[in-house]
Amino acid sequence: MKIEFTLNNALKTIEVEPDEMLLDTLHRLNLYSVRRGCDTTSCGVCTVLLDDKPVPSCSFLSVRLDNRSVTTVEGIQEDASDLADYFGSEGADQCGYCNSGIALSVHAMKQLNKPLDEETIKHYLTGHLCRCTGYQSQLKAIKAYLDGDKHV
Amino acid sequence: MRIENYHRATSLADAYNHLSLNKKNAIIGGGGWLKLSGKKIPLAIGLEGLALDAIEDDGESITIGSMTTLNQMAAHPSVAELYSNILPEAINQIMGVALRNIVTVGGTIMGKYPFSDLLTPLLLMDVTLEFYKEGHLSLSDFLNQKGRMDDILVSLKIAKKTGKGYFKKVAKTALDFAVLNVAVISNDLGYKIAIGSRPSRAKMAEEAMTYLNNTEINQETINEAAKRVSQELKFGTNHCGSAEYKASVGEVYVRRGLREVSNHED
């Protein structure tokens, strides 16, 4: 089936299979920053933004992308790079497999344009599993990043 | 799930016509659980172009389109007003934000998922489902129907009533399916109790509710009602826990729920 959608601010027209998932479509388009994890919506590593909202790309049918907008970490490079600095400063990064999914959820939080307390940040991060860091260092880094704390 | 063909419906009539072509054709809700099924579908029908994701409050009831996502529903102020925020409370414990951005309320209802955290509190409310062909049906009647319904859920209407609500999801980890979920509400008509993920589908504890609604509410009657719930409902053993464990945990949380909604704390 033919679909037309916006991918990282560029219009794309491609053919997809009826049961092709967004994650597989993105890999076909060489966007390997979108990771494959559990493949059943449980781990968060395949998160992308669909119309600026985080969704699990492993379980979203690509045929439903018509006239919609998808953002991967390649589409938010400046923000992702800034966030990476905060992650580095807090030691919030080990294997890095979960980072691109988390970066997109953090980007979605930032787009809310309002101060977010710790509980709200945790709420947004629920569903992102990280097997390395224990979450506290990530949480500190994300709070500092959202607060624009340059002292980190 | 293997989907051989996909049809983007242009109207409800078009969707129904395509659904009727083959018993194995299916409407796709949010698609959150597609990977968990091994079914083969000749034709999947998508409702995403039919603008079925609106929430309207007319003062007496809240009408929610079947393609409304769980996050849209949880964020709506009218939904939060129902029974002390009980629906957002239940929804926000379902895995992560990302999943809730695709899972739809229509898919949750039509799937009759036994593990659903939303169906348990929803069952306690006055909920009417609107189907394209069959017209109106109460949520409890729909859930009690056996087999698949070859129709399209258009919306659900929740009567606006004030009251208190309590919801408890018992799970081994925050992102896991519930070992058990418990919902209790109270309003001017009395008390209602439901338990889901027993592991079978959510069910109301009718006998315990009748007992409770015909007696004075105090610590003793609350304890007795909770005990009756654990005896009345059928609990089963699965990988999450034994039937005995579920009955025992259910009794404890029904007791806590009743104390909370009746203001009879220890």
HADDOCK unambig.tbl for C-alpha pairs under 7 A between the chains (distance, minus, plus):
assign (segid A and resid 18 and name CA) (segid B and resid 3 and name CA) 5.94 0.50 0.50
assign (segid A and resid 18 and name CA) (segid B and resid 4 and name CA) 6.28 0.50 0.50
assign (segid A and resid 18 and name CA) (segid B and resid 5 and name CA) 5.38 0.50 0.50
assign (segid A and resid 18 and name CA) (segid B and resid 6 and name CA) 5.35 0.50 0.50
assign (segid A and resid 19 and name CA) (segid B and resid 2 and name CA) 6.38 0.50 0.50
assign (segid A and resid 19 and name CA) (segid B and resid 3 and name CA) 5.08 0.50 0.50
assign (segid A and resid 40 and name CA) (segid B and resid 35 and name CA) 5.93 0.50 0.50
assign (segid A and resid 41 and name CA) (segid B and resid 99 and name CA) 6.51 0.50 0.50
assign (segid A and resid 54 and name CA) (segid B and resid 98 and name CA) 4.81 0.50 0.50
assign (segid A and resid 55 and name CA) (segid B and resid 98 and name CA) 4.10 0.50 0.50
assign (segid A and resid 55 and name CA) (segid B and resid 99 and name CA) 5.96 0.50 0.50
assign (segid A and resid 55 and name CA) (segid B and resid 101 and name CA) 6.04 0.50 0.50
assign (segid A and resid 55 and name CA) (segid B and resid 102 and name CA) 6.62 0.50 0.50
assign (segid A and resid 56 and name CA) (segid B and resid 98 and name CA) 5.73 0.50 0.50
assign (segid A and resid 56 and name CA) (segid B and resid 99 and name CA) 6.08 0.50 0.50
assign (segid A and resid 59 and name CA) (segid B and resid 31 and name CA) 6.58 0.50 0.50
assign (segid A and resid 59 and name CA) (segid B and resid 32 and name CA) 5.72 0.50 0.50
assign (segid A and resid 59 and name CA) (segid B and resid 34 and name CA) 6.79 0.50 0.50
assign (segid A and resid 59 and name CA) (segid B and resid 35 and name CA) 6.78 0.50 0.50
assign (segid A and resid 60 and name CA) (segid B and resid 31 and name CA) 6.55 0.50 0.50
assign (segid A and resid 124 and name CA) (segid B and resid 97 and name CA) 5.97 0.50 0.50
assign (segid A and resid 126 and name CA) (segid B and resid 96 and name CA) 4.90 0.50 0.50
assign (segid A and resid 126 and name CA) (segid B and resid 97 and name CA) 6.80 0.50 0.50
assign (segid A and resid 127 and name CA) (segid B and resid 95 and name CA) 5.84 0.50 0.50
assign (segid A and resid 127 and name CA) (segid B and resid 96 and name CA) 4.08 0.50 0.50
assign (segid A and resid 127 and name CA) (segid B and resid 97 and name CA) 6.98 0.50 0.50
assign (segid A and resid 127 and name CA) (segid B and resid 175 and name CA) 6.80 0.50 0.50
